[in-house]
């Protein structure tokens, strides 16, 4: 039997939202307490899910020839969800112990490759997903794109992007424009040498 714990987790998440508005040291301790409760609930969900996988494997072994591929796929999906959830529990435990800098941490159960991206905006300083590099002409025709791993600094991307333009079009661009993060004295020197 699998107990649905969604309501209790939702209530705790709403509690975090309310407590976070206090902006005091007391609120930080309360958020950690609630997070610990959610983590314990997640551990119980993993235990329940592992029981389901075990029971289903036994069923599959007994009825292998008469089982649809769909059931096998669902078991595999559940196993992968358990693995991701265990990783998130481990991360949460590390944060609870004070380690706030976890490289390559999972931020989405549904898209484990998504990353936190620091944008420097006042209202939303961090966004979650992927950083995409677009090259376009003055007429806004996209001539190249790349979905990047992680959140590399913009100034490390410019020269490679210009090199791709040269490879695609056989010549350097007449002009290069980008956000200020792409600018650096070294990048300007390199682009001048390339004829930009």
For each residue, the residues with C-beta under 8 A, 3 or more apart:
1:
2: 48 49 52
3: 44 48
4: 7
5: 8 9 41 44 45
6: 9 10
7: 4 10 11
8: 5 11 12 41
9: 5 6 12 13 38 41
10: 6 7 13 14
11: 7 8 14 15
12: 8 9 15 16 34 37 38 41
13: 9 10 16 17 38
14: 10 11 17 18
15: 11 12 18 19 34
16: 12 13 19 20 31 34 35
17: 13 14 20 21
18: 14 15 21
19: 15 16 22 27 30 31 34
20: 16 17 23 27 31
21: 17 18 27
22: 19 26 27 30
23: 20 27
24: 27 28
25: 28 29
26: 22 29 30
27: 19 20 21 22 23 24 30 31
28: 24 25 31 32
29: 25 26 32 33
30: 19 22 26 27 33 34
31: 16 19 20 27 28 34 35
32: 28 29 35 36 96
33: 29 30 36 37
34: 12 15 16 19 30 31 37 38
35: 16 31 32 38 39 92 95 96
36: 32 33 39 40 96
37: 12 33 34 40 41
38: 9 12 13 34 35 41 42 92
39: 35 36 42 43 89 92 93 96
40: 36 37 43 44
41: 5 8 9 12 37 38 44 45
42: 38 39 45 46 85 88 89 92
43: 39 40 46 47 89
44: 3 5 40 41 47 48
45: 5 41 42 48 49 85
46: 42 43 49 50 82 85 86 89
47: 43 44 50 51
48: 2 3 44 45 51 52
49: 2 45 46 52 53 78 81 82 85
50: 46 47 53 54 82
51: 47 48 54 55
52: 2 48 49 55 56 78
53: 49 50 56 57 75 78 79 82
54: 50 51 57 58
55: 51 52 58 59
56: 52 53 59 60 71 75
57: 53 54 60 61 75
58: 54 55 61 62
59: 55 56 62 63 67
60: 56 57 63 64 67 71 72 75
61: 57 58 64
62: 58 59
63: 59 60 66 67
64: 60 61 67
65:
66: 63
67: 59 60 63 64 71 72
68: 71 72
69: 72 73
70: 73 74
71: 56 60 67 68 74 75
72: 60 67 68 69 75 76
73: 69 70 76 77
74: 70 71 77 78
75: 53 56 57 60 71 72 78 79
76: 72 73 79 80
77: 73 74 80 81
78: 49 52 53 74 75 81 82
79: 53 75 76 82 83
80: 76 77 83 84
81: 49 77 78 84 85 109
82: 46 49 50 53 78 79 85 86
83: 79 80 86 87
84: 80 81 87 88 106 109 112
85: 42 45 46 49 81 82 88 89 109
86: 46 82 83 89 90
87: 83 84 90 91 106
88: 42 84 85 91 92 106 109
89: 39 42 43 46 85 86 92 93
90: 86 87 93 94
91: 87 88 94 95 102 105 106
92: 35 38 39 42 88 89 95 96
93: 39 89 90 96 97
94: 90 91 97 99 102
95: 35 91 92 98 99 100 102
96: 32 35 36 39 92 93
97: 93 94
98: 95
99: 94 95 102
100: 95
101:
102: 91 94 95 99 105
103:
104: 150
105: 91 102 116
106: 84 87 88 91 109 112
107: 114 115 116 128
108: 111 112 114 128
109: 81 84 85 88 106 112
110:
111: 108 114 129
112: 84 106 108 109
113: 130
114: 107 108 111 128 129 130
115: 107 128 129 130 131 149 150 151
116: 105 107 126 127 128 151
117: 126 127 128 129 130 131 151
118: 125 126 151
119: 124 125 126 127
120: 125
121: 124 125
122: 125
123:
124: 119 121 127
125: 118 119 120 121 122
126: 116 117 118 119
127: 116 117 119 124
128: 107 108 114 115 116 117
129: 111 114 115 117
130: 113 114 115 117 147 148
131: 115 117 147 148 150 151 152
132: 145 146 147 148
133: 145 146 148 157 161
134: 142 144 145
135: 142 143 144 145 161 164 165
136: 140 141 142 143
137: 140 141 143
138:
139:
140: 136 137
141: 136 137
142: 134 135 136 145
143: 135 136 137 165 168 169
144: 134 135 161 164 165 168
145: 132 133 134 135 142
146: 132 133 161 164
147: 130 131 132
148: 130 131 132 133 151 152 157
149: 115 152
150: 104 115 131
151: 115 116 117 118 131 148
152: 131 148 149 156 157
153: 156 157 181
154: 157 158 178 179 181 182
155: 158 181 182 183 184 187
156: 152 153 160
157: 133 148 152 153 154 160 161 182
158: 154 155 161 162 176 178 182 187 191
159: 162 163 187 190 191
160: 156 157 163 164
161: 133 135 144 146 157 158 164 165
162: 158 159 165 166 172 173 176 191 194 196
163: 159 160 166 167
164: 135 144 146 160 161 167 168
165: 135 143 144 161 162 168 169 172 173
166: 162 163 169 170 171 172 194
167: 163 164
168: 143 144 164 165
169: 143 165 166 173
170: 166
171: 166 195
172: 162 165 166 191 194 195 196
173: 162 165 169 176 196
174: 196
175: 196
176: 158 162 173 191 196
177:
178: 154 158 181 182 183
179: 154 182
180: 183
181: 153 154 155 178
182: 154 155 157 158 178 179 187
183: 155 178 180 187 188
184: 155 187 188
185: 188 189
186: 189 190
187: 155 158 159 182 183 184 190 191
188: 183 184 185 191 192
189: 185 186 192 193
190: 159 186 187 193 194
191: 158 159 162 172 176 187 188 194 196
192: 188 189 195 196
193: 189 190
194: 162 166 172 190 191
195: 171 172 192
196: 162 172 173 174 175 176 191 192
